[in-house]
Amino acid sequence: MITESARLAIKYGYLKGVGKRYLSGAFVACQKEGVSLEDYFAINIDESGKFSASDFEKAERYADHQISKALNYGHHVISMNDDAYPDSLRVIGDPPPILYCSGDIGVLKNDSVAVIGTREPTDHGRIIAERVTRWFVDNGWVITSGLAKGIDTIAHRTCVDSFGKTISVMAHGLEKVYPAANKELASQIVSGGGVLVSEYGYDSYVAKSNFVERDRIQSGLSKGVILVQSDVDGGSIHASRAVLKYGRYLVVLGQSIRDVDNKEPKISANILLGGADDFAKSQLLGIPMDGLKKLLYLKDKSGLFDISEVLRAVSFSGPNDKTRDLFI
């Protein structure tokens, strides 16, 4: 089932100048003002005079094409106005207005942690990723990651092999899998009761910025981010910053003595974030030093239960109170 609000969001989102921030703001405004999405768009878009009849016809065709593809693939398309939309995303400052999903969308509402890290982990990093993922799966958590090479792949694979549920957040339309080497893994995620998620429509252009935006959704879906291994310039830092911005927890894992002694570059962010220099931490994460209270350092597995209890207590109460952004 694809709702009318999802169809309208796809349609209006196609119009030049109507961005994701506008659409998510429109959903929030509709809830606050007690108006339907159709009436809101009719007043603020249809009657704005900014678009021609031809523009609306093209947008209508685009929405029909996207929905047709979703139905042919057996996918779901959900909007912020739909009950299936996860509360974890609804309350962040920059939620995706539309989610394209392949698999069990009910998993999106379960407690999850994001397990992330470098595409080139050390041998010890691989072991750490497997062990921490298995522990969280065994303790009833859904695992969220991005299906990239390295730590992401290890997290998804370990979850599937452990008969857990996992969410893969994609940086492109769901008609493709990147990297291609993970096509079979993506299929196993879905057949195992997990879900593939994207905010991008089918056949959309894949820009470098998509991967940064994807990282924020990983963080937004999760009660906390588990940073397995990263250097200070790694893409995982984007998700680490986002989770703290959302007021949730960043859990930085300790590293093996051998990797520390070898000064492995792929653990440089973990070493910095596990150290005593709060100013350096705040600079790397782009947050004030008082925001570091949501940064947790896990030296070894003995602290996993306590970390899990802290994360379980995270709630997604409170509406998104961001005002809508108009044409950009």
C-alpha positions, 0 to 999 in steps of 0.5 A, spaced: 500 500 500 502 506 497 498 512 501 496 518 497 500 523 502 506 519 499 504 520 492 503 527 493 510 528 496 513 524 490 509 529 486 511 535 489 518 534 491 519 533 483 518 540 482 524 545 481 525 548 488 521 544 492 526 541 497 526 535 502 526 540 507 520 544 505 517 537 504 518 535 511 516 542 514 510 541 510 508 535 514 510 538 520 505 544 518 499 540 516 500 536 523 500 543 527 495 546 523 490 540 522 490 541 515 490 535 510 497 535 505 493 535 499 490 542 502 496 544 504 500 543 497 494 546 494 494 553 497 502 553 498 504 550 491 498 549 486 496 557 487 503 560 488 504 561 481 511 559 481 509 553 476 506 552 470 501 546 468 506 543 464 510 543 470 505 539 474 504 534 469 511 532 469 511 532 476 504 527 476 508 523 471 514 522 475 510 520 481 506 515 477 513 512 474 516 512 481 510 508 484 509 503 478 516 501 479 515 501 487 509 496 486 513 492 480 519 491 485 514 489 491 517 495 495 514 500 500 514 508 499 512 511 506 511 519 508 512 522 514 504 522 514 504 515 514 503 511 521 509 506 518 514 512 518 519 511 524 518 516 530 526 516 531 526 519 524 520 524 525 523 528 531 530 529 528 531 536 525 532 534 518 528 528 517 527 525 510 520 526 507 519 520 503 522 513 505 523 507 499 523 501 502 524 493 500 523 488 506 519 489 513 518 496 514 516 494 521 523 493 523 524 501 522 520 502 529 524 497 533 530 499 537 536 499 533 544 501 533 548 503 528 554 499 527 559 503 522 566 504 521 572 504 515 572 501 509 579 498 510 579 495 517 584 492 521 584 484 522 583 486 529 577 491 527 574 486 523 574 481 529 571 487 534 566 489 529 563 481 529 563 481 536 560 487 538 554 486 532 553 479 535 552 481 542 547 486 540 543 482 536 543 476 541 541 482 546 535 483 541 537 489 537 536 491 530 543 493 527 543 499 522 549 500 517 550 502 510 552 496 506 559 499 504 565 495 504 569 494 510 565 495 517 558 496 514 559 489 510 561 485 516 555 488 521 550 486 516 553 479 514 554 478 522 547 480 523 544 475 518 548 470 520 546 470 527 539 470 525 538 478 527 534 483 523 538 489 520 537 495 516 541 498 510 540 505 509 542 506 501 545 512 498 541 511 491 535 508 488 533 501 490 533 498 483 541 498 484 546 495 490 552 499 491 557 496 491 555 490 486 559 485 490 553 486 496 547 484 491 547 477 495 547 480 502 542 485 500 537 480 498 539 476 504 537 482 509 530 482 506 529 475 506 532 475 513 526 479 515 530 486 515 529 492 510 533 496 505 531 504 506 533 510 501 530 517 501 532 517 493 527 515 488 528 510 482 534 511 477 536 518 481 543 521 480 548 519 485 552 524 488 557 524 493 553 528 497 548 522 497 553 518 502 553 524 507 546 524 507 545 517 508 549 517 514 544 522 517 539 517 516 543 511 519 544 516 525 537 518 525 534 511 525 538 509 531 538 510 539 546 510 538 552 509 533 557 504 535 564 507 532 568 501 530 574 504 527 575 510 523 580 515 521 579 522 523 577 524 515 573 518 515 566 518 512 563 515 519 565 521 522 559 524 518 554 519 522 558 520 528 556 528 528 549 527 526 547 522 532 550 527 537 546 533 533 540 529 534 541 528 542 543 521 542 549 517 543 556 516 540 559 509 542 567 509 541 570 502 541 577 501 544 582 498 540 587 492 540 594 493 543 597 491 537 593 496 533 595 502 538 602 500 538 602 500 530 599 507 530 594 504 525 591 510 521 584 507 521 583 507 528 586 515 529 579 517 530 577 512 536 584 514 539 582 521 539 575 520 541 578 516 547 583 520 549 583 526 554 583 532 550 576 534 550 577 540 545 580 536 540 574 531 540 569 537 540 573 540 534 573 533 530 565 532 532 563 539 530 560 540 537 561 544 543 564 541 549 558 540 553 555 536 548 561 530 549 556 528 555 553 523 549 560 521 547 561 514 551 568 510 550 567 503 551 574 500 552 572 493 552 566 488 552 565 488 560 561 495 559 557 492 553 551 491 558 551 498 561 552 501 554 546 497 552 541 499 558 543 507 557 541 506 549 535 503 551 533 509 555 533 513 549 526 516 547 523 519 541 518 523 544 517 530 542 514 533 535 519 536 530 518 543 531 522 545 526 519 551 522 518 549 514 523 552 509 520 555 503 523 554 496 530 553 496 
